[in-house]
Amino acid sequence: MEPHALPLGLAVVLLASVLFLVPGLAAVEVVGDKCVLVDGKPFFPIGIYSAGVADFPLLADSGFNLVHTYAWEGRRNWADGKAWLDAAHAHGLKALIGLYRPDVKKMDFGGSIERIAKYRDHPALLAWHTMDEPAWDKEGDIGKEYMPAAYRMIKEQDPDHPVTAVVCHFADPSLFMPSVDILQADYYPIPPIPPEWFAGTGFRGIKIFVDKSRQASQGKKPFWFVCQAFNYGLMKAAGRDIPDEWQRFPTLRELRTMTYTAVASGSRGILYWSLSRLRHPTKDVPLASPEHWERLTTVTLELKQLLPVLTADTPETIQDENHVVAMVKSDGQHTYIIAANYERKPTRTAIRVPGVERATAEVLFGVGTAEVRDGILPADFEPLESRVYRLQLGAAQ
């Protein structure tokens, strides 16, 4: 996707914002495995890959606050990059800026150093993105040399912004922790991933990988999860041999459970791959269905509503009982329970609510209430069902 020319009115807004730019103003701080701080305020990314300037108004209205593009990753056309970043900033979006991956793998950092110098003070910049799935190379290269070399180079050029990379679901996250400030991982469970691919079948793998990544970081670095928001059938349209059962988008229930399994397990950000596979036709790939976009934005708007609790620096507990993972956390006013059944079978569970003896819990984004008695909320979950509860003010005793 190519950036588009900006209208005059938008250019005036951007010019005004530039007047306030000073080095370090948009510094991003990593504080252990909590949410990153942007200008001192906690930031939980709701992001999407492969976004263009024309998408930004819709993305901002749909709950997104972080964007990425591959479109100018390998270019030294600074105007393209600045136009994309300026437009993101004008719509209140933060950005991941990717380095040119072939150069990173060769440890040829001349172009990357130029890129960092050009964009490191831009207010839209959240983090530098070095690599996608470095463990996936056919030669078995896990980036043992180029990943730490790229990390050192970036930190020398820009100490004010973190470094991130995406590893695939069967990677060993401990290998990559020294080369990032924020680790991302993708895990695509539609269709079920074969058991021999690290984490077992289905949505359970999300919980396993978040746990493994948080353990590898030893509480020092946050983890962001990249959800599946695409249909493998689009690859069949481009001439790939894709099994029939792979040729569908995730359902709304599957999207919610992917998202809330990761959140309840301790992920400090959620991204989706990718917008180019969702909404935009290419030469070989047809336009994705609007129904799937509606499902996706249903979930992202829920996340936006939950940002006060997701970014709150308050105590939290994470439980895993009868294949339901649940996080109990307060935003300072209400107590929330974010819970997901990560198996394709029903279950009954009991969620412990520390510090609350009795309360009525409202089901957000759904219908009904539940009762906390003696510090326990009992619940029956359907297959791949997720729920968000909010304990009503004044209900706790």
N, C-alpha and C positions, 0 to 999 in steps of 0.2 A: 504494500500500500504506500502510495506516495503522499508526502505532505502537500497541502494546497496553499495557495496564496491567501494571506490574511486580509480581511476587509479593513478599510481605513479606520473605522471606529475601534476595532480591536487593537490595531497598531497604536492608537493614541493611549489606550489603557495600558498596554505593555510598556510604552515609553515612560509613562508615569511611574510604573513599578521599578524600572531600571534606576531611577533617580535614588532609590533607597537601597540599592545593592552595595554591600561592602563585603570584602572577603570574610568568611566565617559566619555571616548572618544566618544562613540556612544550614548550619552545622547539624549533623545527625549523630546522636550519641547512643551507643549500645550499652545497656545497663544489665549485665547478666543475661538470663534467658527471659527477661520480661519484654514488654513492648519497647521498641526503640523510641527515643525522644527526639522530636523535631522542634527546634527552638525551645527546648525545655518541656514540651508537652508530649504525653504518650501518643503514639500513632500505631493503629492497627490497620495494616493494609488490606484493602479489598481490591484486588488487582486483576488485570487481564493482559495477556500477551497479544502482540500483533495489532496494535491500535494505531489508527491514523488520525490526522487532524480533524477530518470530517466526522469522526466518531465521538469526539470529545464532548459535545453538548449532550448527546444521548447517554454516554457513560456517566457523566456527572449527575444526570437526572436519575440514573438507575442504581445509585448507591456506590459506584466505584470511586476510589480515591487514588489509585496507582495504575500507571500505564507503562507499557514497554512496546518497542517496535524493533523489527529486524531491517526496516526499509533503508536506513542510512548507516547501518552498522559498519559497513566496509568503505564508506566514502570519506573523502576529505573535503566535501562540499559543506563548509561550515554554515552556510545560509540555510540549507535544508534542516540541519540539526537545530539551529537556533529557532527557526520558524515552528518546528514541532514542539520544542520545549516552551517557547513563549506561549503557544496556544494552550498547552497543558496547564501552565501556571495561571493563565487567564480564566480557566475553567475550574480552578481549585484542585487540580490533579498533581500529584507527585509522580516522578518518573524514575525508572531504571534505565541507565544508559549502558548499552552493550559495547564491549570492545570487539574488534574484528577477530573472530575466533581462529581463522587460519593463521594469522600473525601471532596470536597468543600461543598456539601450539608449537610454532617454530621459535618462540621466544624472541621474535622480532618486534620490539616494543616501540620503535620510533613513531609510528603512526598513533599508537595508544597514548604516548606521552603528549603528542600534539593535541589529541582529542581531550585529554584530561585538562590540559592548560586552558583550552578554549571554553570548557563547560563547567569547570569545578565550582565557579561562583554563581552558577545559575540557580535562582530560588526554587525551580521545579525539581532539581536533582535530589533524589533520595539516596541512591546507592549505585555503585558501579557493578555491572553484571559481566562476569568473566567467561562463563562457559555453560553450555547445556549438556548434561549427561556425559561428563568426561569419562565415565567408566564404560560407555557404550561402544567405544571405538572398536572396529573389527580386529585391529591388531592387538587388542587387549591392553591398550595404553590407559592407565588410570591417572595420568597427569602427574606422575610422581615428581617430575622436574618442572614442567611449565606452570602448574597450578601455584606452588609456593613462590616461584619466580615472579609470576604476574601479581600475586598478592603483595610482595615486597615492593615491586615497582609502583603499584598504585598508592600504597601507604606513604612512600617517599614523595610522590607528586601531590597527593591530596590527603592529609591526615584528618580532614574534617568530615569525610563521608565513608560509610562502610562499604565492604566488598561482599558480594553475594554470588552464588552459583547454584545451578539446579543439578542434583544428582538423580539417577534413576532409582527405581524402587528396590532393586536388588544390590545396590551399592553398599559398601561398608562406610557409614558416615564418619567413622573415626579417621579414615584416610584423608578426608577433606576438611575436617575441622581446622587444622592449622592454616588453611588457605582461604578461609572466609571469615567474615564477622557475623554473617547471617547465612545459615544453611537452608536451602530450599530442596524439596524432593517432590517428584511427580509419582503418582500411583494411579493407574487407570483401570478400574475394576469392571468395566463393561466391555467385553464379557469377562467372566471370572478369569483371573490370572492363574496359570498352571501352578500347582503346588511347588514344583522344583524351582520356581522363580522367587526365591527368598522368603516370601511372607505367607505362602498359602493362598487359598482361593478367596476371592471376594473382598469384602469391605474390612474384614478383620485385619488385613495387611496394613491398612491406614493406621490403626491403633498400634500395631507392632512397630511400624517404622517411626512414628512420632516418638514412641517410648525409646527406641534404640538411638534416635538422634539426640533426644534430650539427655539420655544417659552419657552419650559420647561427649556432649558439650560440658558436662559436669557443672551445669548451672551457669556457664559463662557466656553462652551465645544463644540467641533466639532461633527458633525454627519456624519456617513458613511452609505451608502445604500447598501444592499445585494440584487442583482438581481437574478431572476430565470433563470437558464441556464440548466434546466433539463426537462425531460419528465415524468410526473406521470405514464405513461404507463409502465415504468421500474418497478414500484412497482407491477403492475399487473403480470409481468413476474415472480415476486417473490411470487405470490400467493395472492395478495391483490385484493379486489373487487373495481376496478377503472372504473368510467363511460367512455364510448367511447370518449366523447368530451374532456376528460382530457388527452387523449393518443396522445400527439404530443409535439414536441419541439416548443419554440417560433420561429416565423419567424424573418428574419433580421429586418423588420420594427418594430416588437414588441420589439426586443432586443434594437434597437437604441432608441425607445421611452421610454422604461423603464429607460435606462441609462440617456438620456438627460432630461427627466422629473425630475429625481433626481438631476442632476447637475444644471439645470436651477433654481431649487428650493432652492439651497444652500448647497447641500451635498458636503462635503470636501473629499470624497473618494468613490470609487465604487468597490465592490467585487461581485463575482459570486459564486453561489452554484450549483453544486460542480463538480470538475474535476473527481472524482470517478464515478459520474453518467453520465459523458460525454464520456470518452474515454476508460475506463477500464472494461473489463468483470469480473464478479465475478462468483461464483458457480451458482447463480440463475439468474443473470441479464446479458442479451446479450450486446454486444458492441454497444455503441451509434453511430449514423450516423456521418461520416466524414463531411457531408454537414453542419451539425449544428456547428461543431467545426470551420469550415470556416466562417460561419456567425458570430460566437462569436468573432473570432479574427479580423474580419473586424472592429468591433466596438472598440475592445481594442486598435488596431493600430490607430484608429481615436483619441481616448483619449490620447494616447501617443503623437501624433502630437499636441494636444491642451494643453499639460502640461505647456508651458510657460504662457498661459493666466490663466489656472486653478490655478497655484501656485503664480500668481502675487499678490502682496500686493497693489492693486489698488482699487479705488472706484468701486462699482458695484450697479446696480439697478435690482430688480426682479419684474416682472409684471405678472399679470394673467388676461387676457382679452379674453372673448369668448372661454373659455377652452383651451387657449394656454398660457403656462407659458414660460417666456423669461427672460434670464439674459443678461444684457448689461455690458461688462467689457473690459478693455484694458490690453494688455500685456506690455504696455509702448511704443509701436510703432503703433500697429493697434488696432482698436476697433472691438470686436467680439460680435455677438448676437447668443446665444444658445437658441433655441426655440423648443417646442414640443407641439403638439396637443394631449392631453391625453384622448380624447374621440373617440369612434368608429363612428364618423360622421364628415362630412366636416365642415369647419368654415372659416370665414373671420375675420381678426383681424388687428389691427394697433399697431405697436411696437414703443414706444417712445425711441428716441436715445438722451439722454441728451448731450448737448454741441456740437451737430453736426447739422448744418442747412441743408446742402446738401452733398450727397455722393453717390457713387456707391458701392453696397455691393455684393461681390462675394459669390456664394453659394459653400462652401467647401464640398468635398465628394459628389458632385452632379453636376448638370449642370445649368448654367444660372446666371443672375445677378438680382438685385433689386435696386430700387432708393429710397434714403432717401430725402424727400422734407419737408421743414419746420419742421425738427426734427422728422418726422414720417416715418416709413417704413411700408406701407400697404402690407398684404400678405394673400393669400388664401392657406389653408392647407387641404390636404386630411385626411381621418380618420387615426389616429395614425401616422401622418407624423411628422418627426422632421427634423430640418435644423440647420446648423451652417453657419452664414454669417461672412465674414471678410470685413470690410470697407477698400477700397484701399487707400494706402498711397497718400497723397496729394489731396484726393477727398473732404475732409471735408473743409467747408468754414466758 
